[in-house]
Amino acid sequence: MNKEEIKSFEKNQFFNEILLVRELDEKAKDTNFKNLELEFFITKIESIFLS
């Protein structure tokens, strides 16, 4: 990404959620990663839909 694309990306209303998905995607490559409990995802989904 160039500087202009980065600025635009950072302004995306779902910026934090996008980063979270990327983080989880990277962790999925780690065979030693401990899976997160379902409650973690339920809380995230509820916060998105209820905000």
C-alpha positions in Angstrom: 0.0 0.0 0.0 1.1 3.5 -0.7 0.7 6.3 1.9 -2.6 7.4 0.5 -4.0 3.9 0.5 -2.9 3.4 4.1 -4.7 6.6 5.2 -7.8 5.6 3.4 -7.7 2.1 4.9 -7.2 3.5 8.4 -10.4 5.6 8.0 -12.5 2.5 7.2 -15.3 2.2 9.8 -14.4 -1.5 10.2 -10.6 -0.9 10.5 -10.3 -2.6 13.9 -12.4 -5.5 12.9 -10.4 -6.0 9.7 -7.2 -6.0 11.8 -8.7 -8.6 14.1 -9.6 -10.8 11.2 -6.1 -10.5 9.9 -4.6 -11.4 13.3 -6.8 -14.4 13.6 -6.0 -15.4 10.1 -2.2 -15.3 10.9 -2.7 -17.2 14.1 -4.6 -19.9 12.2 -1.3 -20.7 10.5 0.3 -21.5 13.9 -0.3 -25.2 14.8 0.4 -24.5 18.5 -2.2 -21.7 18.7 -4.9 -22.4 21.3 -8.4 -21.8 19.8 -10.4 -19.1 21.3 -13.6 -20.0 23.1 -16.9 -19.5 21.3 -18.0 -16.8 23.8 -15.2 -14.6 22.5 -16.7 -14.6 19.0 -20.3 -14.2 20.3 -19.3 -11.1 22.2 -17.5 -9.6 19.1 -20.5 -10.3 16.9 -23.0 -8.9 19.4 -20.9 -5.7 19.8 -20.8 -5.2 16.0 -24.6 -5.7 15.5 -25.7 -3.9 18.6 -23.5 -0.8 18.1 
